[in-house]
Amino acid sequence: MSYTKHYSVLKKECIDTLTENAPKGEIAYFADLTFGGGGHSFEFLYRDPLFQVRSTDQDPDALKNGEARILNEKMSGRIKLFNTNFVRFPGIAIESCPEVFEKGGFQGILLDLGVSSHHFDEAGRGFSFRFDGPLDMRMNYTSDAFLTAEEIVNEYREEKLFKIFTEYGEEKYAKRIAAKIVEERKAKRISTTKDLENIIFHCYPKEQRHGKTNPSTRVFQALRLEVNRELEVLTDTITHLIPLLKIGGRLAIISFHSLEDRIVKNLFKDASESTELPVHILTKKPIVPSEEEIFDNSRSRSAKLRVLERTEFKKDKNKYKKEFRQE
Ligand SMILES: C[S@@+](CC[C@H](N)C(=O)[O-])C[C@H]1O[C@@H](n2cnc3c(N)ncnc32)[C@H](O)[C@@H]1O
C-alpha cells in the first residue's frame, strides 16, 4: 500500500481555519470524514494534545492502513476511525460519540473529497489507465451496493453512457466513445482498464491522441463519479453536518472539480439563507493552493476549499452594511 506517498492538500489552511476558534486549554473534537492516508487527521492530533479526532473512510485499504498508523503512533486514546460512507456519519456520531455532544458538538468537520493517490497507484483498484487492471473503481470494494465500472461500461445503455461522459467528464467525444463501447462489447466484454483506454484512444482524432492530457482522463473521471455516486452522496451529506457543529464550529470542504465545488457553494449558500441554524460563509471566494504547493503536488492544482461557521445568531447583512456606511 502506498499511503506513505500521500500528500495532504491544503493541510495548513484546513487545520488553521478549523482550529482557530478552539477554546484554549480545553478538549476539542474534530471530524475528518475522508481519512485517506490520515494526513489531515494526524495534523489535528499534532497541533494540540487536547484535540480529539473522529474519522471515517469507506475504503478498506485506508482503514487498515489507518488502524496500523494509529497504533504505531500510540494515538488510540485520541482518535476513532469508523468504517462507513460519510453520508451515514450524522447518525453514527449521535449514537457513538456522546462525548462530543456533551461538549456542544464538533469544533471542526473536514471533507477532502474524492480518491487518494493510493487509489490511482494500485493497479488492482482499476482507477487508473496507467496500469492494466480490472475495471472496478469502487472505493468500498467490499460492498455490493455499488456497481463496478465494468458493470457500467458493459450494461448501461448507450444514451446513459453518453450522458455520464458528458455531464461528469465534459468529454467532447462522448457520443463517439459511447457508440464505440456499445459496438465493442457486442464482440467481447470490456473488462480491463487497458481495454477501455484502447477504445477511447481510437475515438480521438489522431492529432489529439498524444496531447498533455491522456484521452482517457475524462471518461475515467466520469466513471469513478458514477460508480461511487460521489455527487449524490455529497449532496445528501452537507446539510446534515451543520447540526453536529458547536456554535463557532466550522465545516471545511475541499473539492477537486467544478461539479463538486458547485454543490458545496450552493448548499453553503442555501444554509446561510435558511431560517434553521444560523451559519456564516467564511470563504466568499474559495481558498486555493499556493504556487509552491502546486509545484510540489500537481494534483492539488484544481483544489478549492470552502468554509462555513455555525453562529449563535443570524448575521444581518444589511446591519453590517449600515454600520460600515456610518464609519
Ligand atoms: C482525497 S482522500 C483524503 C486524504 C486525506 N485527507 C489525507 O490527508 O490523507 C479521500 C478519502 O476519502 C475517502 N472517501 C471518499 N468519499 C467517501 C465517502 N463518501 N465516505 C467515506 N469515505 C470517502 C476515500 O476512500 C479516500 O480515502
Ligand as a Chemical Component Dictionary entry (heavy atoms), coordinates in Angstrom:
data_LIG
# 
_chem_comp.id                   LIG 
_chem_comp.type                 NON-POLYMER 
_chem_comp.pdbx_formal_charge   0 
_chem_comp.three_letter_code    LIG 
# 
loop_
_chem_comp_atom.comp_id 
_chem_comp_atom.atom_id 
_chem_comp_atom.alt_atom_id 
_chem_comp_atom.type_symbol 
_chem_comp_atom.charge 
_chem_comp_atom.model_Cartn_x 
_chem_comp_atom.model_Cartn_y 
_chem_comp_atom.model_Cartn_z 
_chem_comp_atom.pdbx_ordinal 
LIG C1  C1  C 0  -8.511  12.731 -1.015 1  
LIG S1  S1  S 1  -8.521  11.332 0.037  2  
LIG C2  C2  C 0  -8.273  12.033 1.624  3  
LIG C3  C3  C 0  -6.845  12.211 2.006  4  
LIG C4  C4  C 0  -6.635  12.639 3.434  5  
LIG N1  N1  N 0  -7.243  13.916 3.717  6  
LIG C5  C5  C 0  -5.153  12.683 3.772  7  
LIG O1  O1  O 0  -4.627  13.768 4.007  8  
LIG O2  O2  O -1 -4.527  11.640 3.773  9  
LIG C6  C6  C 0  -10.207 10.920 0.131  10 
LIG C7  C7  C 0  -10.510 9.721  1.003  11 
LIG O3  O3  O 0  -11.881 9.780  1.322  12 
LIG C8  C8  C 0  -12.484 8.537  1.124  13 
LIG N2  N2  N 0  -13.863 8.817  0.723  14 
LIG C9  C9  C 0  -14.302 9.449  -0.394 15 
LIG N3  N3  N 0  -15.635 9.536  -0.403 16 
LIG C10 C10 C 0  -16.062 8.962  0.749  17 
LIG C11 C11 C 0  -17.342 8.748  1.332  18 
LIG N4  N4  N 0  -18.459 9.126  0.716  19 
LIG N5  N5  N 0  -17.397 8.155  2.544  20 
LIG C12 C12 C 0  -16.269 7.769  3.195  21 
LIG N6  N6  N 0  -15.041 7.919  2.684  22 
LIG C13 C13 C 0  -14.925 8.515  1.479  23 
LIG C14 C14 C 0  -11.667 7.833  0.062  24 
LIG O4  O4  O 0  -11.754 6.440  0.224  25 
LIG C15 C15 C 0  -10.264 8.380  0.328  26 
LIG O5  O5  O 0  -9.553  7.526  1.173  27 
# 
loop_
_chem_comp_bond.comp_id 
_chem_comp_bond.atom_id_1 
_chem_comp_bond.atom_id_2 
_chem_comp_bond.value_order 
_chem_comp_bond.pdbx_ordinal 
LIG C1  S1  SING 1  
LIG S1  C2  SING 2  
LIG S1  C6  SING 3  
LIG C2  C3  SING 4  
LIG C3  C4  SING 5  
LIG C4  N1  SING 6  
LIG C4  C5  SING 7  
LIG C5  O1  DOUB 8  
LIG C5  O2  SING 9  
LIG C6  C7  SING 10 
LIG C7  O3  SING 11 
LIG C7  C15 SING 12 
LIG O3  C8  SING 13 
LIG C8  N2  SING 14 
LIG C8  C14 SING 15 
LIG N2  C9  SING 16 
LIG N2  C13 SING 17 
LIG C9  N3  DOUB 18 
LIG N3  C10 SING 19 
LIG C10 C11 SING 20 
LIG C10 C13 DOUB 21 
LIG C11 N4  SING 22 
LIG C11 N5  DOUB 23 
LIG N5  C12 SING 24 
LIG C12 N6  DOUB 25 
LIG N6  C13 SING 26 
LIG C14 O4  SING 27 
LIG C14 C15 SING 28 
LIG C15 O5  SING 29 
# 
